[in-house]
Every structure is written in C-alpha cells, then in structure tokens.
Amino acid sequence: MFLDRIVNQTRIDLAQRKIDLPLEQIKRQALEQPSPRDVLEAFDPRDRVHLIAEVKRASPSKGLLAPDLDPVATAKIYEQSGASVISVLTEPHFFLGSPEYLTAIKNAVSVPVLRKDFIIDEYQVYEARAWGADMILLICAILDDQQLRDLLNVATSLRMRALVEVHSQDEAQRAIAAGAVIIGVNSRNLTTFEMNPYLIRDIRRILPEDRVIVAESGIHSEADVRRLARYDVQAMLVGESLVVSKNIPDHIQMLLRHANHTTQVKICGLSEPEHIDTAIEAGADMLGFIFHKPSHRYIQPERVLEVLAASQSYTQPRQGQVLPDLVGVFVNEDADTINAIADQIGLHYIQLHGDETPEFCQQINRPVIKALSLRQLEDLERLASYRDITWRLLIDTPTPDWGGTGRTGDWELARLAAQQSKILLAGGLTAENVATAIDQVQPWGLDVSSGVETERRKDSQKIAAFIAQVRQSEKGQQEAPERQEESSLR
Ligand SMILES: O=C(O)c1ccccc1NCC(=O)[C@H](O)[C@H](O)COP(=O)(O)O
C-alpha cells in the first residue's frame, strides 16, 4: 500500500538524518530562523478563494509530471500570477522533491511557503522551520490523535501554521478536536488514489466557520473552481494542473477568476430527466425540486430519485464533468418532514420559501437558502437576522404565491442586498433579461424557473440559452476588473 511504503521510507530516511544532524542541532537551526511569514494573513479576505500553488515534479499517482521544472523560476511565476502561498514537495523518492527547493524558493518569493511531506516526527517540524518553511502539512491518515496534537504544538511553538489534511468526516472531527485552524480536504484517497470531487461538499458542512478551509487535489477546470466558490473554501491547493500547464500565468488567472467572479446558476422546478440532462450539459450549478404541494411544479420525493436515475448525464457524467448540487424547495413545511426528505433523496441544500423564522432555519440539518422578498428599503433590515444562520439568502419577487411566478422584483433593492450578503436573485429571470440583472444587481447566484419554461413545462432550449447567456455575461464582467472590486461578496 502506497501510504505504508512512503511512511516506511520516511522512517528510514529520518533515522539517517537524525544521525547526521542530531535533534538539538536542528532545533537550534530552527530557532535561529527569522520569524515565519503570516499564513493566516495570506488567506485574507476570507470570502475569496486563494491559491496555494504547488511545486512538484512527480507524484506516485501520475508519475513524472514535469521532470525539467525549475522550482525557483516556477515559484516566482506562481507568486507573480497571484498565488498566496507556495507549496513545496520535499519528499525525494516518490515526489522527486528536495529540501533545497524549499530553501531556495523561500529566499526567492515573499509569500509564505509550505513544506509538503509526510511528517510523523517532531524532528521533521524543526527541520521544516530550519529550511525556512512557514507552514507544514500534517496528514491525519498517518497520525494518531496524540501525534497530531503533539506535532501541532511543536509547529505552534515555532510560530508556524499547520495544514491538517483530512479524507473523511471522521478525520475532519479528529482535526477539529485537535484544534486545527487550517483544514485541508483532500479529494484524492491516498490509499487507492481514487478521486472524490464531492468530498469537500460533504465534509464542508461539519467544519466550523472560524477555520480556514483548503480544497486539495484534482482542481483543473472552470467548473472545478466554480464548485469551490459554492463550498465556501478559503483556498485551493493546486499542483498537477499548474506544473503541466503550457501557460502558468493564464491558468492561474483562470482558476482565480472562476473561483471568485462567477455567477452560480440554479435551475428550479425540474421534474423530467431530459431537462436534468440539459441543465447538467449546459453547466447548471444547482438543480431545484419543488416540494410545495399546491405548486404545479410539485414533485413527490420518490419521483426525484426516479428522474435522477433516468438522467444519463446525472448517472453517467462525462470525464471531468462536475454534477450540480441538489436543492429541495419547501414552504412552511415542518422540520422533521424536511429533514427526512433531505436524507431520503440526498439533498445538499434546503430552500425555505415561506414564513420560516431564523429559529426554524436552525432546525434544518442541511445548509439553508432562505427566500425573502423586498418591498421597501426597510425590508433590508430583515436580512440581517437570517444572514449568519443561513447558507445563502434568495431574494425573490413579493407575491402571494410564494415563488415561481415569473414576475421580476425590485432590482435596486436586490442590488443593495447583494452588497451586504451573498444572494441568489430570483423572480422573472429570462435569457433576455439576465445580462442586465447580473450587471445591475451583481448577485452571487441566479435562480430561474418560469423563464426556462414554455406553457408551464421546462424547455430544454431555454435552459441552455439561459445558462449560455449567464456565462457570456460573466466574461464581460470579468473583463471589467473595476466592477469586480465593487462587488467583493460575489
Ligand atoms: O416554483 C414554484 O412553483 C414555487 C412554489 C412555491 C414556492 C417556491 C417556488 N419556486 C421557488 C423558486 O426557487 C423559483 O425558482 C423562484 O421563485 C423563481 O421563479 P420564476 O420567477 O418562475 O423564475
């Protein structure tokens, strides 16, 4: 097994290094170093996705990636292109890394530097500091609770930070209990090398809000990073797709732009496999199902499972295709029913579209999207009571029918709401008006139902046209950087 092999090799190498340079000497060297760079500052502001760019020549899962890579030149390009932290492999056998790379890179850049290795002994933490590292990697899978705590303590005593890496909810609980401040969720299983791009979604909701969350591995495309914006991570750790890129600055700009300046799209009121296929192919980020019985879009929970199973794009996604998240929409339903349906279908988010109070939202065991409508300026104050306890706010047109009416609301009030919170804009959106809506409101996301229907039935052409128009408008927005800065919440 790979992990056992690498840990065994690490022990052998370590025993030799301890003979060559005893612990007391490496400790002294560590303590002689100038103070480490501030890693937490590098992840500020928290509502942006920052980049940890990795220097690696090879990996056990992919073999030789970039044998001729110049570590220092590459790290400088990373920094100049917007990376907030540089990760440097120091493991020599499986990743072709080296301590010399770390020290040389530390001297060449001004951002913090992470020692990426298989750390199992305090000696390696002192070593990391002696070589210039500001941060170390601690992998839960190779450490027991006591080791994790001890190594975190050594790092803290040296004023270094640790990226504590987890691969499961269980490990995430262990990292939290050990007091990890920066938690990395690695999509790559270190035993089988299998990728689970959805791991971050499943683990994110049990991680406390005050931690810095890093998504690790398998981050290549626009769609990959648009998902990260949905899971509220503070950083992405990217190696392979950078070192193999023909144009690293362009690739970094693409990753940062799509992680921080895209508009999420929710297609709501779905009930047929063909429309789910179209929404997925067109790049929808969320699929909505209406569980409000009076609505003509009502769908029984069991039927949702059937239509998803009948959707080819959902059950057999193309290589590299990212599946949207599932949202259940409820109106004044009781919490037990909502939680039971969420578990039955595997919903990722719950949208509450009625008069639900902030206290009620807290009874839901999924992240909540609370729909609110704005009639006048004073209504903006109501948003504050929901903001901290819900995942997102959805601003919809005020109507007696709750939602899905095809009527547009007051976009000026929505614009003010978008300046305070990450909002989804809903109500009367169509392929024709959505560019103006994005431009005027600058919402975090969009929710559409009637505008992608013909005669009260979803229309594949309209779904595709809507999403294409959103992506087109985004390009215009991204090319006007001064607008991006105005809307830092997106
Ligand atoms: O769509 C419905 O029938 C519905 C019924 C009751 C509560 C909410 C409902 N829809 C919620 C949505 O998320 C809609 O997508 C949103 O209101 C926008 O609708 P539309 O104006 O039709 O685009």
The ligand as an SDF file (V2000), in Angstrom:
LIG
                    3D

 23 23  0  0  0  0  0  0  0  0999 V2000
  -41.7830   27.3230   -8.4320 O   0  0  0  0  0  0  0  0  0  0  0  0
  -42.7440   27.1830   -7.6760 C   0  0  0  0  0  0  0  0  0  0  0  0
  -43.8110   26.7240   -8.0710 O   0  0  0  0  0  0  0  0  0  0  0  0
  -42.6400   27.5930   -6.2350 C   0  0  0  0  0  0  0  0  0  0  0  0
  -43.7390   27.4470   -5.4250 C   0  0  0  0  0  0  0  0  0  0  0  0
  -43.6810   27.8130   -4.1140 C   0  0  0  0  0  0  0  0  0  0  0  0
  -42.5410   28.3110   -3.5790 C   0  0  0  0  0  0  0  0  0  0  0  0
  -41.4190   28.4860   -4.3670 C   0  0  0  0  0  0  0  0  0  0  0  0
  -41.4530   28.1220   -5.7030 C   0  0  0  0  0  0  0  0  0  0  0  0
  -40.3660   28.3240   -6.5070 N   0  0  0  0  0  0  0  0  0  0  0  0
  -39.1570   28.7810   -5.9420 C   0  0  0  0  0  0  0  0  0  0  0  0
  -38.0590   29.0760   -6.8230 C   0  0  0  0  0  0  0  0  0  0  0  0
  -36.9320   28.8530   -6.4100 O   0  0  0  0  0  0  0  0  0  0  0  0
  -38.2420   29.7550   -8.1560 C   0  0  0  0  0  0  0  0  0  0  0  0
  -37.2340   29.2920   -8.9590 O   0  0  0  0  0  0  0  0  0  0  0  0
  -38.0950   31.2660   -7.9650 C   0  0  0  0  0  0  0  0  0  0  0  0
  -39.1960   31.7000   -7.2450 O   0  0  0  0  0  0  0  0  0  0  0  0
  -38.0820   31.9800   -9.3380 C   0  0  0  0  0  0  0  0  0  0  0  0
  -39.2020   31.6990  -10.0660 O   0  0  0  0  0  0  0  0  0  0  0  0
  -39.5060   32.3470  -11.5090 P   0  0  0  0  0  0  0  0  0  0  0  0
  -39.9660   33.7280  -11.3020 O   0  0  0  0  0  0  0  0  0  0  0  0
  -40.5610   31.4660  -12.0430 O   0  0  0  0  0  0  0  0  0  0  0  0
  -38.2440   32.2600  -12.2980 O   0  0  0  0  0  0  0  0  0  0  0  0
  1  2  2  0
  2  3  1  0
  2  4  1  0
  4  5  1  0
  4  9  2  0
  5  6  2  0
  6  7  1  0
  7  8  2  0
  8  9  1  0
  9 10  1  0
 10 11  1  0
 11 12  1  0
 12 13  2  0
 12 14  1  0
 14 15  1  0
 14 16  1  0
 16 17  1  0
 16 18  1  0
 18 19  1  0
 19 20  1  0
 20 21  2  0
 20 22  1  0
 20 23  1  0
M  END
$$$$
